[in-house]
Amino acid sequence: MDQRSAGGPAASNSGLAGLAIVDAHQHFWDPATNYHPWLCDEPPISFRYGDYRSIRRRYLPPDYLADAEPIRVDGTVYVETEWDPADPIGETRYVEQLRGEYGLPTVVVAQASLDQPDAGDVLAQQAAFPFVRSVRHKPRSNRSPADASPGGTTDARWRRGYAKLGRNKLRFDLQTPWWHLAEAAQLALDFPDTPIILNHTGLPADRSAEGIAGWKAAIKTFASCPNVAVKISGLGQQDQPWTVAANRDIVLTTIDCFGPSRCMFASNFPVDSLCATFLTIFGGFREIVHALSVDEQRGLFHDNAIRIYAMDAPS
């Protein structure tokens, strides 16, 4: 049996043909044509899922739709792929070409380095693309919660760039480990008109009792801010299969803290293909939330992403 597909009923394709999704976090790339340092340079960087050489290859909408089959994909949110940081607008132009050729992605979370002198100009250029909805720039983070020094969202220069999101009517996609979420909550309170969308559930990689307790406390603090939402994604573990048993508590705790209307399910493909198939992940999500109402489930899989990222609803 393929280890990535293990996990009982969640791994089954049964019933997924009737599932319609708007994937709130996914990527396309072609490292043979475009420069992504982490996909192109040697040696590969350290990564939370371990060896990622298998995804250092072209991955375009036809590959994505093949992975998602038989799920119906009504739209996707493309998230910046750590493209050459010297050319952030080049990535957006590339995605514009993909949209013209394939009709995907639907909207884009673009790249902008908020701590650079040209942040304002880059944000204005990104906002000029009608399909750009948000920006991601991973702030500096500490390696573990044992290091209590301030993270990147407290840097004065980074915050000056962040302040320019509002004037460009852009959201912010935040990817940071959970031990920086108290600082992120302060950021949300300091800029109440800028929506923040937390990526990958706050990265609960440490599944020890102490690690999960710390993550739960941090998620609760962050979720108390009214201008934040979360993408439930990126739940894989190195050398472990994606299972309902491993991820149920994380998913349900997140929904309990944020409420179903501020949560979105996402694939993080092709990155999370390192730890599970597309169907294992979405089958697992469906099993975990089967007791929620039909409307709540539709929101998690589909409608919340449309609303939070201001997409045109599919016909």
N, C-alpha and C positions, 0 to 999 in steps of 0.2 A: 504494500500500500504506500502511496505517496505520503510522506510524513506531513507535508504542508496541508493535505486535505483531511487529516485525521480530526476527529472531534464529534462523531456520532451524527445525530439528526441535522446539525447545522451544516454539515458538509454535503447534504443531499440537495439535488437540483429540484426536488419535488416542490411544486407550488411557486417557484421563483419566476416561472413564465408569466405569472399574473402580477408581478411586482413592477411598478413604475418608479423610477428614482430621478432625482436631480442630484448628481454627485457634487458635494460641496468642496471637494479638494482632490485634484488630480493633476498630472503633469504629462506633457509631450516633449520629446526632444530627439535630436539627431546629432550626436556628438561627432560623427564623421564629417559633418558639414559646419556645425557651429561650436564655439568654444565654451565649454562648461568646465572650469578647472577641476572640480571633483569627479567629473566623468571622463576627463581627458588626460589629466596629469598622472605621472607615476612618482612615487607609489601611491596607491589609493589612501585616502584619509581614514582615520579611525571613525567607525560608524556604529550606531547603537544596535544595528542588526548584524554586525559582523561583516563578513566578506560580501561585497556588493558588486563584484565584477560581472555577474550575470545580467545586471540591468544597465551596464555601460554600453548600450546599443540603441539603435533607432527605435523609438516607440511613438507611433503616430495614431490618429483617430481610428483607422481600421484595426490596428492591433488592440486598442482599448475596447472597441465594440466587440471584437472576438472574445476577449476575456470576460466581458459582461454578459454575453449571450447565455441564457434566454431572457435576462432582465431587460426591460424597456428603459432606455436612457433618454429622458426628455430634455436634459440639459446638463452642463457641467460648469464647474468653477475651476479654471486653470490657475494654478499658483506658481509664481516665479520659480525658476529651476536653478538658481545660483549660476545663471549665465554670466559671461564675462562682465565683471563689475565696471569695467571701463566703458561699456556700451549698453546701458540699461534699456535705452529706447530701441536698440536693435532687436531685443527679445520681443518687444511688443509688436514691432513691425513683422517679425517672423510669425507670431501668433495670428496677426491680421491675415497673413497669407493662408494659414491653416484654416481659418474660419471661412475664407472665400472658397477654398477647395473642398472642404469636408463638412462645413456647417457646425463644427465644434472647434474650440470650446464656445460656450455661450457668453460668459463674462470672464474677466481676468483680474487676478491679483498681481500687480506689476511690481517690478523691482525699483527701489530707490534707497540710496544710502543716506539716511537722515542726518548722520553726523558729518557729512561733507559740505564744503562751502557752496556747492552748486545744488544743494537739496531742493531749494525753492524752484529753480529752473527745471530740474528733472521732474518734480511733482507736477508742475504746470504742463509740461509736455505729455506726461503720462495721462493726466486728467483730460487732455484734449482728444484722446481716443474714446469714442462713444461707448465702447464695451469695457473699459477699465472701471472697476468699482472700488478697488482697494489697493493697498500697498503692503508689502512685507519687507521688513529689514530686521533680521534676527539681532536683538540687542545682546551685548556682551553678557555672559552668564558665568556663574561659578560652577566648579566641577561637582560640588556636592553641597547639601544643606549644612554640612559642618563648617563651611566657609561662610561666615556671616557678613562679609564685605559687600558693599552696595553693588547692584547689577547695573547694566547699561541703561535701563530706563530712567536712572537717576542722573545720568550725565547731562550737564547743562547744554553742551553742544548738540547732543542727540535730541534733547527736548525742544531745542529751538527749531530743529528740522520737523519734529513731530507737530509743533504748533502750526506749521504751514499746511497740514492735511486739511484742516477745517475750511480754510479759505478756498481750497480746491475741491471741496465737497467729496472728500475721499474717506473711506473707512480705513481701519488699520488691522491687518492680520498679525497677531502676536504669536510667535513661537518662542517659548521660554520654558525651562523646567519649573516645576511647581513651587520650588523654594523661592522663586522670585515673584510669586503671584501677589504677595502683600504690596510690593512695590508697584506692580501692575494695577492693583486696585487703586492706589493713590494716583497713578497716572490717569485712570478713568475718571476719578473724581476731579482732578485738576483740569481736565478737558472734557466736560460733560457732553459737549455737542459732537464729539468724535466717537462713532461706534467702534468698539474693539471686538474682534472675533478671535477667540483663543484657538490655536491650532492644536490638534492631536491630544486633546483632553488634558493638557498640562503635563504630558510626558510622564505618566506613572510607571517608569521602568522598574523601579525597585518594588518588588511585590512582597517584601518582608512585612511583618505586622507593623513594624515601626515606619517603614516607608509608606505603606498604604494609609496609616493614621496621619502622617504628615501631609500626604497628598489630599486627603479628605478635608483636613482643616484649611488648607490653602485654597482648595476649590470653593469651599463654602464662603470664605472671605471674599474671593474675587467675584463670585456669583451675586453677592449682595449689591454690586454696582448696577444701576438700572440700564446703563448703556453698553452692556457686554453680552456676548453670545459665545457659543462654543461649538466646535466641530468634534464629534466623537469619531475618532480615527487614530491611526498610528499606534494601535494597541498591541502590535506584535512584540515578541520577545526573542532574543537571540537563541537559536538552537532549540526552540520550543514550538510546538504546533499551536495555531490559533484555535482556541476552544471556547465554547460557551461557559464552561466551568471557570476558566481562567479570567474571563472578561465580564461576566455577568454583574458582579458587584460594582465594578468601575462604571459600566454603562448606566446602571440603575441609580447609583449615587450621583452621577453627573446630572441625570434627568431630574432627580429629586431636588438638587441644589438650584439648578437653573430654571426648572420648569420645562415641560415639553415644548413650549413655543419658542424657546431660545436655544434649542439644540438641533444639530443637523448631523446626519450620518454621512460619512465620506469614505472613499476607498483608499486614498493616498496611493493610487496606482500610477506607475508601475513599482514604486518603492516597496509597498507592502506585499508585492508578489514574492518578496524574499521570505515571507513567513506564512503566506496563505494564498489560496486562490480567491478570486473575486467573489465567487459563489459561496465559499466558506465564510467569508467576512459578512456578506449581506444576508446569507442564510442564518448566521449567528445572531446578527442584529435583530432579524425578524423573530427568531425564537425567544430572545431575551425580552422583547417588548410585546409579546403576543397578548398579554393581559391588558394593555392599554386600549383606549377607545380607538375606533377606526379613524376618527379625525386626528387624534394625537399621533397615531402611526403614520398617517399620510403626511402630517407636518414634518415628522422626523426624517422620513425618506425623501420628501418631495417639496412640499409647499413652503416650509420654513426657509429653505435656501432661496427660493424664488423671491420671497418677501425680504429677507435680510440682505440679499445682494441686488435687490431691485431689478430682477429679470422680467422680461416679457413672459407671461404665462404661456405654456405650450397650447396650441390649438387642439 
